[in-house]
């Protein structure tokens, strides 16, 4: 493969500064956009984490009262818009200016939260989700483009690591804000998120766009006809067709399928098959804990006797929030594609663990492993794209980062719950068990959705926990997770080949 098909793409990898040298070399504009991202993420995850609970909560309790099929439609539209909009709006940020697009996106997002609060029905929530997705799609490239221009090649590894850590502080705090707000009333969640993101207007007052003079000089040359500028969509399409970008999309889509299954399907799996009271017993004894602060931060139920599925999953954001900069410092010593490959393999191993064991502490171990894998791969994808982007196209390339994420998330949103339903749904397994134990098919069909397991408890006279264990042993619950892991393995092989190919091109570029 000749290097001329990548003209303008800088494939060099630059030696990174040490941890403290990197941190002290980051200027105020970097910390300012970090603050803006934190505020935006607290608001975003406040809604995202509780969206499913809101959707299926009955109208009498202030929820939407819709089924999960309709909720799936909302999430699919949300995923598609949020991930594909930056592909084409990234370039707008490069041309119009980062400050302007961040300002507009904040207004769009406030409108989204207010729409959700004012119109509590399917169409209102769908419209709010679409506004939120569009606003996020416009917001991201401006923030990330600023980050690329306010850092040097020598400190990018650390910069993206810290930035990713900030995202996860928002990811950790957002759900906790929502839990408190929704106990007052559901619309309070959306009003609170609209208020939180409004703080970004204060940050914008202190924001100065890096590289603005170069952007304006380039715009002047375009206006005078000195530089010819393609239509934005043509420009984006031209860059997307480059093999270095195209192959990147294909090999990473599988990882994002794997990644999103953890957040969309694992909470259901934990709720149905994992006895999390064992964790509380190990930590606090058989009585659990009545300490309200511990119940809040650990995501326990109100009795303080078991960890809620969201609490288990919040371990992911909590770990990234506290250790991401250490992982960034460690991975800075290795080639970007090597770090991403190891991260992918760790994540695959974690998903295999979920399939193989239903012991609560094994699930904790799986989430810990997955989090380390994610920390090795996720900040690196932005660093990689920011590095290979030609001049004047940084935000456009950072928009491309979302493409494999969009492909993976959209496919996972459709297929992963289906896989879970085929192999691991406690509801379906319970219905089959009732028939095999002599209940007529007509009576089984008459059981309301979601009540089959409790009916089986009554029918057999067994306690819920031993019955769950018996059903788990009798069925191949892990198969759904093994299939998801297999998709990840295909992706890992692709990343390995891509890394080798890239290394060859780097050597060619260095020789030239």
Backbone torsions as a table, in degrees:
resi	resn	phi	psi	omega
1	UNK	NA	119.8	-179.5
2	UNK	-76.6	157.0	-175.1
3	UNK	-79.9	-13.2	-173.7
4	UNK	-69.4	-17.2	177.0
5	UNK	-74.6	-3.8	179.3
6	UNK	-119.4	27.0	-176.2
7	UNK	-53.7	132.2	-179.2
8	UNK	92.0	-19.3	179.0
9	UNK	-86.6	120.9	-179.1
10	UNK	-90.9	111.0	-173.6
11	UNK	-97.0	4.1	-178.0
12	UNK	-67.2	145.9	170.8
13	UNK	-108.6	126.4	-173.0
14	UNK	-101.1	140.4	178.4
15	UNK	-60.5	129.2	-175.3
16	UNK	-86.2	147.9	173.8
17	UNK	-68.2	162.5	175.8
18	UNK	-67.6	172.1	-172.9
19	UNK	-57.7	-55.5	-175.1
20	UNK	-70.5	-36.4	177.1
21	UNK	-61.7	-39.7	178.4
22	UNK	-63.8	-47.8	-176.2
23	UNK	-61.6	-45.3	-177.8
24	UNK	-71.9	-18.9	-179.2
25	UNK	-83.4	-7.1	-178.4
26	UNK	-83.6	127.5	-175.0
27	UNK	-82.9	178.7	-173.9
28	UNK	-64.6	-32.8	-177.0
29	UNK	-64.8	-32.9	177.0
30	UNK	-63.3	-47.0	-178.3
31	UNK	-68.7	-30.3	178.5
32	UNK	-66.5	-48.0	179.4
33	UNK	-69.1	-27.8	173.8
34	UNK	-61.2	-42.8	177.5
35	UNK	-63.6	-40.5	179.2
36	UNK	-65.1	-40.6	178.9
37	UNK	-65.4	-40.5	179.9
38	UNK	-60.1	-48.6	179.9
39	UNK	-60.1	-46.2	-178.4
40	UNK	-62.4	-40.1	-178.1
41	UNK	-71.3	-36.9	177.5
42	UNK	-58.5	-46.6	180.0
43	UNK	-64.7	-45.7	-175.9
44	UNK	-62.4	-49.6	-177.7
45	UNK	-73.1	-21.4	173.5
46	UNK	-57.9	-41.6	178.6
47	UNK	-83.9	-44.6	-173.9
48	UNK	-61.8	-41.5	-176.4
49	UNK	-67.7	-29.8	-175.5
50	UNK	-106.6	3.4	-175.5
51	UNK	-57.9	-44.2	-179.0
52	UNK	-64.8	-40.8	179.6
53	UNK	-66.1	-40.5	178.7
54	UNK	-64.6	-43.1	-176.9
55	UNK	-60.4	-44.8	-175.8
56	UNK	-94.0	-1.9	174.9
57	UNK	-70.1	134.6	-175.5
58	UNK	-64.5	154.9	-179.8
59	UNK	-58.0	-35.6	-179.4
60	UNK	-61.6	-22.7	178.8
61	UNK	-102.5	11.4	177.9
62	UNK	88.4	5.7	179.1
63	UNK	-88.2	-174.1	-179.9
64	UNK	-80.8	-31.5	-178.7
65	UNK	65.1	36.3	177.3
66	UNK	-108.8	161.9	178.6
67	UNK	-84.1	170.0	-174.3
68	UNK	-72.5	-17.6	174.1
69	UNK	-65.5	-48.0	178.3
70	UNK	-65.3	-37.6	176.8
71	UNK	-62.1	-39.7	177.7
72	UNK	-59.8	-38.1	177.9
73	UNK	-61.9	-45.3	179.9
74	UNK	-60.3	-46.8	-177.2
75	UNK	-66.4	-38.5	179.6
76	UNK	-63.7	-44.6	178.3
77	UNK	-63.7	-42.7	178.8
78	UNK	-58.9	-49.9	-178.6
79	UNK	-60.3	-46.0	-175.1
80	UNK	-65.3	-48.0	-178.7
81	UNK	-63.9	-47.5	-174.0
82	UNK	-64.5	-33.8	-176.1
83	UNK	-90.2	-27.1	-177.0
84	UNK	-93.7	-24.2	178.5
85	UNK	-59.9	-44.3	-177.9
86	UNK	-61.8	-23.0	179.6
87	UNK	-59.3	-35.8	-177.5
88	UNK	-105.9	-21.6	178.8
89	UNK	-88.6	-16.0	178.5
90	UNK	-55.8	-43.7	-179.5
91	UNK	-65.2	-31.2	178.1
92	UNK	-61.9	-41.5	179.1
93	UNK	-59.4	-40.5	179.6
94	UNK	-63.2	-31.7	-173.5
95	UNK	-94.8	-41.2	-175.0
96	UNK	-86.0	-33.2	-177.2
97	UNK	120.9	142.3	-174.9
98	UNK	-71.4	-39.7	-177.5
99	UNK	-61.1	-43.7	-177.7
100	UNK	-63.5	-45.4	-177.3
101	UNK	-71.3	-33.4	176.9
102	UNK	-64.9	-40.7	179.5
103	UNK	-62.2	-50.2	-179.3
104	UNK	-61.7	-43.4	-177.6
105	UNK	-63.2	-35.7	179.7
106	UNK	-65.3	-39.9	177.5
107	UNK	-64.1	-44.3	-180.0
108	UNK	-60.3	-42.3	-178.1
109	UNK	-67.3	-39.5	176.6
110	UNK	-60.7	-42.5	177.6
111	UNK	-60.1	-38.0	178.9
112	UNK	-62.9	-48.2	-180.0
113	UNK	-63.0	-41.2	-178.9
114	UNK	-67.8	-36.7	176.9
115	UNK	-60.5	-43.3	178.6
116	UNK	-61.8	-39.2	-177.7
117	UNK	-71.5	-40.1	-171.6
118	UNK	-83.1	-30.8	-178.1
119	UNK	-117.5	83.3	-175.6
120	UNK	-81.9	62.3	173.1
121	UNK	-141.7	180.0	-176.0
122	UNK	-53.8	-51.1	-174.6
123	UNK	-68.7	-36.2	178.0
124	UNK	-64.2	-43.8	-179.3
125	UNK	-69.5	-37.9	177.6
126	UNK	-63.0	-46.0	178.9
127	UNK	-62.1	-42.0	178.3
128	UNK	-63.1	-42.1	179.1
129	UNK	-63.9	-38.7	179.3
130	UNK	-66.0	-42.0	177.0
131	UNK	-64.3	-41.5	-179.7
132	UNK	-63.8	-43.0	179.1
133	UNK	-64.1	-44.2	-179.9
134	UNK	-64.1	-44.7	179.4
135	UNK	-61.3	-42.3	178.9
136	UNK	-65.2	-40.3	179.9
137	UNK	-62.5	-33.1	178.7
138	UNK	-82.9	-32.8	-176.1
139	UNK	-68.1	-45.5	-171.6
140	UNK	-57.3	-53.7	-175.2
141	UNK	-60.3	-35.4	179.2
142	UNK	-64.8	-43.1	178.9
143	UNK	-66.3	-48.2	-175.6
144	UNK	-72.1	-33.6	175.6
145	UNK	-63.4	-40.9	176.1
146	UNK	-59.7	-42.9	-178.2
147	UNK	-61.7	-43.7	179.4
148	UNK	-62.1	-43.0	-176.9
149	UNK	-76.3	-19.0	-179.3
150	UNK	-97.7	7.4	176.4
151	UNK	-123.8	166.1	177.1
152	UNK	-109.6	163.8	180.0
153	UNK	-59.3	-27.8	-176.1
154	UNK	-74.9	-20.3	-177.8
155	UNK	-122.0	14.0	-176.3
156	UNK	-64.7	-36.4	-176.3
157	UNK	-60.5	-47.4	179.7
158	UNK	-67.7	-40.5	-177.9
159	UNK	-60.6	-46.8	179.9
160	UNK	-67.7	-34.4	178.2
161	UNK	-62.8	-46.3	179.2
162	UNK	-65.6	-42.1	-179.6
163	UNK	-59.5	-43.5	-179.8
164	UNK	-65.8	-34.2	178.1
165	UNK	-64.8	-42.3	178.8
166	UNK	-61.5	-43.1	177.0
167	UNK	-54.2	-42.3	-175.2
168	UNK	-78.8	-21.1	170.7
169	UNK	-64.2	-42.4	175.2
170	UNK	-62.5	-41.6	179.1
171	UNK	-63.8	-27.9	-179.9
172	UNK	-82.7	-43.6	-175.3
173	UNK	-77.8	-34.6	-177.3
174	UNK	-53.0	-54.7	-179.9
175	UNK	-60.5	-33.5	-180.0
176	UNK	-69.1	-36.7	175.2
177	UNK	-62.3	-46.1	-177.5
178	UNK	-62.1	-41.3	-178.8
179	UNK	-57.6	-42.1	-179.8
180	UNK	-72.2	-42.9	-176.4
181	UNK	-66.1	-41.6	-174.9
182	UNK	-72.0	-16.7	175.9
183	UNK	-75.6	-18.1	172.5
184	UNK	-82.2	-60.0	170.6
185	UNK	-171.3	155.5	-172.9
186	UNK	-62.6	-40.1	-176.7
187	UNK	-63.9	-23.6	176.7
188	UNK	-60.5	-32.9	178.3
189	UNK	-58.4	-47.7	-174.4
190	UNK	-73.1	-39.0	177.0
191	UNK	-64.2	-40.8	179.7
192	UNK	-62.6	-42.8	-179.2
193	UNK	-66.2	-37.6	176.7
194	UNK	-63.6	-40.0	179.7
195	UNK	-67.8	-42.1	-178.2
196	UNK	-60.7	-47.4	-175.7
197	UNK	-70.4	-20.1	177.2
198	UNK	-62.0	-22.2	177.6
199	UNK	-60.1	-20.9	-179.4
200	UNK	-66.3	-23.0	175.7
201	UNK	-63.6	-33.9	177.4
202	UNK	-67.5	-43.6	177.7
203	UNK	-60.5	-38.3	-177.6
204	UNK	-63.5	-28.1	177.8
205	UNK	-61.9	-32.9	-177.7
206	UNK	-96.0	-0.9	-173.5
207	UNK	-82.9	130.9	172.4
208	UNK	-122.5	126.2	-174.8
209	UNK	-71.3	121.2	176.3
210	UNK	-71.6	144.7	178.0
211	UNK	72.4	16.6	-176.4
212	UNK	-65.4	-40.2	-179.7
213	UNK	-59.6	-43.7	179.1
214	UNK	-62.7	-41.0	-179.3
215	UNK	-64.0	-44.0	-179.6
216	UNK	-67.1	-38.5	178.2
217	UNK	-63.0	-41.2	178.8
218	UNK	-65.4	-40.9	179.4
219	UNK	-62.7	-38.8	179.7
220	UNK	-64.6	-41.1	179.1
221	UNK	-65.9	-35.8	178.4
222	UNK	-66.5	-41.8	-178.4
223	UNK	-63.6	-40.5	-179.1
224	UNK	-77.2	-7.7	179.0
225	UNK	88.5	3.2	-179.6
226	UNK	-67.3	-36.7	175.8
227	UNK	-117.7	132.6	174.9
228	UNK	-86.4	131.6	179.4
229	UNK	-119.2	126.8	178.6
230	UNK	-71.1	160.4	170.1
231	UNK	-58.6	144.6	-172.2
232	UNK	-56.9	-44.6	-177.6
233	UNK	-66.5	-35.2	178.2
234	UNK	-67.5	-41.7	179.3
235	UNK	-61.0	-47.7	179.9
236	UNK	-61.3	-42.5	-178.9
237	UNK	-64.8	-39.5	178.7
238	UNK	-60.9	-43.9	179.6
239	UNK	-69.1	-38.5	-178.8
240	UNK	-63.4	-29.2	-177.2
241	UNK	-75.4	-14.7	178.9
242	UNK	-62.1	131.3	-177.7
243	UNK	-52.8	-36.7	-177.4
244	UNK	-62.3	-32.4	179.5
245	UNK	-85.3	-42.7	-176.9
246	UNK	-62.1	-46.7	-178.9
247	UNK	-66.6	-34.8	177.1
248	UNK	-58.1	-45.4	179.4
249	UNK	-56.4	-48.7	-173.7
250	UNK	-65.8	-46.6	-173.6
251	UNK	-72.7	-26.0	-177.0
252	UNK	-92.7	-12.5	178.9
253	UNK	-59.1	-37.9	-179.9
254	UNK	-63.8	-39.1	178.4
255	UNK	-62.8	-40.7	-177.6
256	UNK	-70.8	-26.7	172.2
257	UNK	-62.3	-49.8	179.6
258	UNK	-59.6	-47.2	-175.3
259	UNK	-60.2	-50.9	-175.2
260	UNK	-70.0	-24.8	178.2
261	UNK	-62.5	-30.2	179.0
262	UNK	-62.3	-38.9	-175.9
263	UNK	-88.4	-29.9	-177.6
264	UNK	-88.5	-31.8	-172.1
265	UNK	-113.4	-34.3	-176.3
266	UNK	-58.2	-39.9	178.0
267	UNK	-57.2	-38.2	178.1
268	UNK	-64.7	-45.1	-179.4
269	UNK	-59.6	-44.6	179.9
270	UNK	-63.3	-46.0	-178.3
271	UNK	-60.5	-36.7	-174.4
272	UNK	-87.4	-35.6	-168.0
273	UNK	-121.4	-11.6	-172.5
274	UNK	-111.4	126.2	177.6
275	UNK	-88.8	95.5	-174.7
276	UNK	-81.7	-4.1	177.9
277	UNK	-65.2	-23.5	178.3
278	UNK	-59.2	-38.2	179.9
279	UNK	-64.3	-47.2	-179.5
280	UNK	-63.5	-42.1	178.3
281	UNK	-60.9	-43.2	179.3
282	UNK	-62.0	-37.8	-175.1
283	UNK	-85.0	-39.4	-170.4
284	UNK	-123.9	0.5	-177.1
285	UNK	91.0	172.0	-172.1
286	UNK	-63.1	-21.3	-178.9
287	UNK	-81.3	-11.6	-174.9
288	UNK	76.3	-155.0	-179.8
289	UNK	-133.7	140.6	176.7
290	UNK	-104.3	7.3	179.9
291	UNK	-72.6	111.8	-175.7
292	UNK	-60.4	-35.7	-179.3
293	UNK	-65.1	-46.0	178.7
294	UNK	-64.5	-41.3	178.8
295	UNK	-58.9	-40.3	-178.6
296	UNK	-67.0	-55.0	-173.3
297	UNK	-71.5	-27.1	-179.6
298	UNK	-94.0	-2.7	178.8
299	UNK	67.3	41.3	179.7
300	UNK	-86.0	164.8	172.9
301	UNK	-72.8	171.3	-175.0
302	UNK	-64.5	-23.2	177.3
303	UNK	-80.4	-14.0	-177.8
304	UNK	69.4	28.9	-176.8
305	UNK	-109.8	-17.1	177.5
306	UNK	-148.6	158.1	178.4
307	UNK	-87.2	131.0	176.7
308	UNK	-73.5	153.7	179.6
309	UNK	-52.7	-40.3	179.0
310	UNK	-64.1	-34.3	178.2
311	UNK	-66.6	-40.0	176.5
312	UNK	-61.1	-46.0	-175.5
313	UNK	-72.2	-27.1	179.0
314	UNK	-65.5	-15.7	173.6
315	UNK	-57.5	-34.6	179.1
316	UNK	-60.9	-54.1	-179.7
317	UNK	-65.6	-38.1	179.9
318	UNK	-61.7	-42.2	179.1
319	UNK	-66.2	-44.8	-177.6
320	UNK	-64.6	-38.7	179.7
321	UNK	-60.6	-34.6	-174.4
322	UNK	-98.8	-22.1	-172.1
323	UNK	-125.4	-1.2	-172.9
324	UNK	-60.5	-37.4	-177.9
325	UNK	-66.2	-30.2	177.7
326	UNK	-69.7	-41.7	177.9
327	UNK	-65.6	-38.7	178.3
328	UNK	-61.7	-42.0	179.3
329	UNK	-64.8	-39.1	-179.7
330	UNK	-68.1	-46.3	-175.6
331	UNK	-75.6	-15.7	178.7
332	UNK	-61.0	-21.7	-177.9
333	UNK	-78.3	-13.2	-173.9
334	UNK	-114.0	160.7	175.1
335	UNK	-60.5	145.6	-175.6
336	UNK	-57.7	-46.2	-176.6
337	UNK	-67.0	-30.7	177.2
338	UNK	-65.9	-46.4	179.5
339	UNK	-60.4	-41.4	-178.8
340	UNK	-67.2	-37.0	179.0
341	UNK	-64.8	-46.6	179.6
342	UNK	-61.9	-40.6	177.5
343	UNK	-60.1	-42.0	179.5
344	UNK	-64.5	-42.8	-179.4
345	UNK	-64.1	-41.7	177.3
346	UNK	-60.4	-42.4	-179.3
347	UNK	-65.5	-39.2	178.3
348	UNK	-63.0	-45.5	179.7
349	UNK	-59.4	-38.2	179.5
350	UNK	-64.1	-43.5	179.8
351	UNK	-65.2	-36.8	176.7
352	UNK	-62.6	-40.0	177.9
353	UNK	-60.1	-42.9	178.8
354	UNK	-59.9	-39.9	179.2
355	UNK	-69.5	-33.1	-172.2
356	UNK	-85.3	-28.5	-174.6
357	UNK	-133.0	147.0	172.1
358	UNK	-116.2	13.5	176.2
359	UNK	-71.2	135.5	-173.5
360	UNK	-56.1	-43.8	-178.0
361	UNK	-68.8	-28.2	176.1
362	UNK	-68.8	-36.0	177.1
363	UNK	-66.7	-38.4	175.8
364	UNK	-60.1	-46.3	178.7
365	UNK	-60.0	-42.7	179.8
366	UNK	-61.3	-43.3	-179.4
367	UNK	-66.2	-37.4	177.5
368	UNK	-63.5	-47.8	179.0
369	UNK	-60.5	-45.3	-179.3
370	UNK	-59.8	-41.1	-178.1
371	UNK	-63.8	-40.1	176.7
372	UNK	-65.1	-41.6	176.7
373	UNK	-59.5	-45.3	-179.8
374	UNK	-62.4	-40.5	-179.4
375	UNK	-66.3	-26.9	179.7
376	UNK	-80.3	-26.9	-172.9
377	UNK	-102.5	-39.9	-167.4
378	UNK	-72.2	-47.3	177.4
379	UNK	-66.8	-28.9	-176.6
380	UNK	-66.9	-31.1	-177.1
381	UNK	-62.8	-38.7	179.0
382	UNK	-71.0	-42.1	178.9
383	UNK	-59.4	-44.0	-177.8
384	UNK	-61.8	-50.3	-178.3
385	UNK	-66.5	-39.7	178.0
386	UNK	-61.7	-36.1	-178.3
387	UNK	-71.9	-41.7	-174.1
388	UNK	-85.9	-8.1	-177.3
389	UNK	-67.0	135.3	174.3
390	UNK	-66.4	161.3	179.0
391	UNK	-57.6	142.4	177.7
392	UNK	77.9	2.5	-179.0
393	UNK	-131.4	24.8	-177.2
394	UNK	-62.2	-51.3	-177.0
395	UNK	-65.7	-35.4	177.6
396	UNK	-60.0	-46.5	-179.1
397	UNK	-66.3	-35.2	177.6
398	UNK	-71.0	-23.0	171.1
399	UNK	-69.0	-36.5	179.2
400	UNK	-61.6	-28.7	179.8
401	UNK	-52.4	-33.6	-176.3
402	UNK	-73.7	-18.2	-174.9
403	UNK	-61.4	-55.7	178.1
404	UNK	-61.5	-31.7	177.4
405	UNK	-63.2	-43.4	179.9
406	UNK	-65.2	-44.0	179.1
407	UNK	-62.1	-49.2	-178.0
408	UNK	-63.3	-44.9	-176.8
409	UNK	-68.0	-41.6	-179.2
410	UNK	-65.5	-45.1	179.0
411	UNK	-65.3	-42.4	179.9
412	UNK	-64.0	-42.0	-179.6
413	UNK	-55.9	-34.4	179.8
414	UNK	-84.6	-46.5	-169.7
415	UNK	-89.3	-36.8	-173.8
416	UNK	-63.3	-45.6	176.2
417	UNK	-61.8	-34.1	177.0
418	UNK	-62.6	-46.7	177.9
419	UNK	-58.7	-43.6	-179.5
420	UNK	-62.5	-41.5	-179.6
421	UNK	-63.2	-40.1	-178.1
422	UNK	-66.0	-44.3	-170.9
423	UNK	-102.6	-27.0	-165.3
424	UNK	-131.3	0.5	-176.6
425	UNK	-66.1	118.2	-179.1
426	UNK	-63.4	-33.8	179.3
427	UNK	-60.9	-50.8	-177.5
428	UNK	-68.5	-42.3	179.1
429	UNK	-60.9	-40.9	179.8
430	UNK	-65.0	-39.5	178.8
431	UNK	-64.4	-44.0	178.6
432	UNK	-62.7	-39.2	-179.8
433	UNK	-64.5	-40.7	178.7
434	UNK	-61.1	-42.4	178.5
435	UNK	-64.2	-45.1	-177.9
436	UNK	-66.8	-21.2	179.0
437	UNK	-94.5	7.8	170.7
438	UNK	108.3	-2.6	176.6
439	UNK	-75.5	140.6	-177.4
440	UNK	-69.7	150.2	-178.9
441	UNK	-59.2	-36.7	179.8
442	UNK	-61.9	-44.1	179.8
443	UNK	-65.9	-39.0	179.4
444	UNK	-64.7	-43.2	179.9
445	UNK	-63.5	-26.4	-177.9
446	UNK	-79.1	-12.9	-179.6
447	UNK	-68.4	127.6	178.8
448	UNK	-59.4	148.0	-179.6
449	UNK	-55.9	129.7	176.7
450	UNK	95.4	-4.6	-176.1
451	UNK	-111.1	2.8	-173.4
452	UNK	-62.6	-40.7	-176.9
453	UNK	-65.6	-43.0	179.7
454	UNK	-64.8	-34.6	175.9
455	UNK	-65.3	-37.2	178.4
456	UNK	-66.8	-37.8	176.2
457	UNK	-58.6	-47.6	178.7
458	UNK	-63.7	-42.3	-174.2
459	UNK	-66.9	-38.9	-176.7
460	UNK	-91.6	-21.3	-176.4
461	UNK	75.2	9.2	178.9
462	UNK	-86.2	157.3	172.4
463	UNK	-71.2	152.4	-175.7
464	UNK	-59.6	-43.4	-174.5
465	UNK	-67.9	-49.5	176.6
466	UNK	-61.6	-34.3	179.3
467	UNK	-66.7	-41.8	176.8
468	UNK	-59.1	-45.2	179.8
469	UNK	-60.9	-42.1	-179.6
470	UNK	-63.6	-44.5	179.3
471	UNK	-65.0	-38.4	179.9
472	UNK	-62.4	-44.9	-179.0
473	UNK	-67.0	-33.3	-174.1
474	UNK	-82.9	-11.8	-176.9
475	UNK	-125.7	155.8	-178.1
476	UNK	-88.1	68.2	-174.2
477	UNK	-61.3	-35.1	-174.1
478	UNK	-71.3	-14.4	-173.4
479	UNK	-57.2	-40.2	179.9
480	UNK	-57.1	-41.2	-178.0
481	UNK	-73.2	-33.1	177.8
482	UNK	-65.9	-37.8	179.3
483	UNK	-66.8	-42.1	177.3
484	UNK	-61.9	-41.5	178.2
485	UNK	-63.1	-37.1	-180.0
486	UNK	-62.0	-38.9	177.0
487	UNK	-62.7	-39.5	177.0
488	UNK	-63.6	-38.3	-179.8
489	UNK	-63.6	-42.3	177.4
490	UNK	-58.9	-42.3	178.7
491	UNK	-62.9	-42.9	-179.2
492	UNK	-61.7	-40.9	177.4
493	UNK	-62.0	-42.3	178.2
494	UNK	-61.4	-42.6	179.4
495	UNK	-62.8	-40.5	180.0
496	UNK	-61.3	-48.0	-179.5
497	UNK	-64.2	-42.7	-179.7
498	UNK	-60.8	-42.3	179.2
499	UNK	-61.4	-42.2	178.7
500	UNK	-63.3	-44.5	-178.3
501	UNK	-63.2	-41.4	-179.4
502	UNK	-64.8	-40.5	179.9
503	UNK	-61.4	-40.8	177.7
504	UNK	-61.0	-44.0	-179.5
505	UNK	-68.2	-35.6	177.7
506	UNK	-62.5	-40.0	179.3
507	UNK	-66.2	-39.3	178.5
508	UNK	-63.5	-43.4	-178.9
509	UNK	-65.2	-38.6	178.8
510	UNK	-66.1	-38.9	-179.6
511	UNK	-67.6	-36.3	-180.0
512	UNK	-73.0	NA	NA
